[in-house]
Amino acid sequence: MIITKTPFRMSFFGGGTDMEDFFRAHGGAVLSTTIDKYCYVNVRHLPPFFDYRTELSYSKTERVASVEEIQHPAIRNAMKMLKMHEIRLTYEADLPARSGLGTSSSFAVGMLSAFYALKGKYADKKKLADEAIYLERVLCGEAGGWQDQIAASYGGFNRINFNKDGTYDVLPIIISPERKKQLDHNLMMFFTGFTRFSSDVQKANAASPETKEAKEKRLLEMLDLVDDAEDVLTNKERNLDDFGYLLDHTWKLKKQTGSAVSTSNIDALYQKGIEAGALGGKLLGAGGGGFLVFYVQPEKRESLKAAMHDLLYVPFHFEDGGTRVLYYSPEDYGIKEAK
């Protein structure tokens, strides 16, 4: 039996510049962190006593006689890619899926890690990130960028650069423990109650009537903000509150990149947060719903919480571990691997 634990990510700046068609033309970068909210993937070989060969438990339960019958595209394609067979897989998570925290990619990374461990093989963080990107973007054909898989695999507070040649670099943000602790304390997250498929939002935004040139112009401006935000974090002469103002700036830019990014309800919630004292914030993920994160000074925290009383407040802290195997107990009961 194998149990993996994989964090969800919180993306602050540069979202959208991690799309392959953009960064291969212009380069890209994101500033993000992983948080102490996780998904857990439990995998073991299914004992040969049932009239089905694989059992899957996530938001629904599947019991199938062959891999081809599996409805969940990521599980089906991952099992075919790594030649997995006769397994029982269970997925659990601290937060709901389709909520803007890269949950599907965290699951993909954690599942691949569990599959490799069950086969008695080690997969490093880069291998897991690369194969999760390939799984979701190529095999499953889902629209989206690369940042989620990388963040979930590596963990920590990072700047991730995307290069024109299709490579990427994960660069930890060098920030003093005191400043990082203050940033952690100044961020508050609320669940809007709306969930959506990130790939659906990406497709809707791609179909926006706005010209490609106009979209690229905004994305290039959002890319520039990554440098400014990194400087706020690493330069002790800068006021940390600038991070909040920059969040407000990047959210206003992001809303213009596609019609599906925001809604009138989300706009109203965001405005209530600003009026309650937040210096800035953004909707996490591709848009359309999920979690709102605000930057707020300590003395305004209770005012913001009161203004958001209709939403679920979700406390969190930064984490640095990335995906990991929590429990490793290989099994060998004589079933040969499929060829």
C-alpha positions, 0 to 999 in steps of 0.5 A: 500500500502507498499513501501520498500527500500533495499540497495545493498551490496559491498563485499570486502573479503571472498566471496565464504566462505559463500557457505554452503558446504564450511562453514559447513566444515571450517567456513566462513566469509565475510567483506562487506558493504551496499551502498546508491544504493537501490531497491524499492518494492511497493506492494498493493492488486489488486482491484477486477475489472480486468480479472487477479488476480495478476499484476507484474512489474519488467523487464517485466510485468506479469498479471496472474489469479493464483500464479502458472502461475507466471514466476518469480520464486522468486515472485511465491515461496514467494507468495506461502510461505507467502500465498499472493494473488491478489496483484500488485507488482512493482520493481524499482532499482537504478542499473541494475540487475545481476551486482554483487551487490546482487541485486536479494537478495536485491529484495528478502529481500525487497519483503518479508518485503513488504509482511509481512507489507501488512499482518500487521505483523512485520518481524525483520532483522534476519527473513527476512535474513533467509527467503530470504536465504531459498527462493533463495537457497531452494525454487528457487534452485539457487546456491550461498552463504548467504552473500547477503541476510544478508547484505541487511537485516541488512545494514552497514559495517559488518563482517559476520561469518558463523559457522559450525553449520549453524548459522551466526553472524553479527558483525559491524566493529568498525572503526573511522568516519574519517577512514571510511570517508577516505575509502569511498572516496578512493573507486571508482566504474565503470560499465563494461556493462556486466551483468550475473546471479550469479547462472550461474557463480557459476555453471560454477565455480563449474564445473571447472576442478580444484580439490576440494582440490585446490579450498578449499585451495584458499578459506581458504587463502581468509578467512584469508584475512578477518582477515587482512582486518578487522585489517587494518580498526580497527587498527589506526596504520595500513596504510589504503592503505593496504586495497587496496593492500589486495583487489588486493591480494584477486582478484587474488585469486578469479580469480583462483577459477573458469573459469567464474570469469573473462574474458580477457576484465575484466582483461584488464580493471583491469590492466588499473586501476592499471596502472592509480594508483589504489592500488587494486580492484576487480570485485564485485559479483560472476564474469563474469561482473558487477561492478569493484571497485578500491581503489585509493589514492585521488591524483590519482582519476582523473587519474583513472577516465580518464583511465576508460573513456569508463566505467560508473563511479558510485559515492556511499557512505556507508549506515547503514540502511538495509532494511526498510519500507518507506510507510505503509498503510494497506488495508482491503477491505474484501478479505479473505486470501487464506487458 
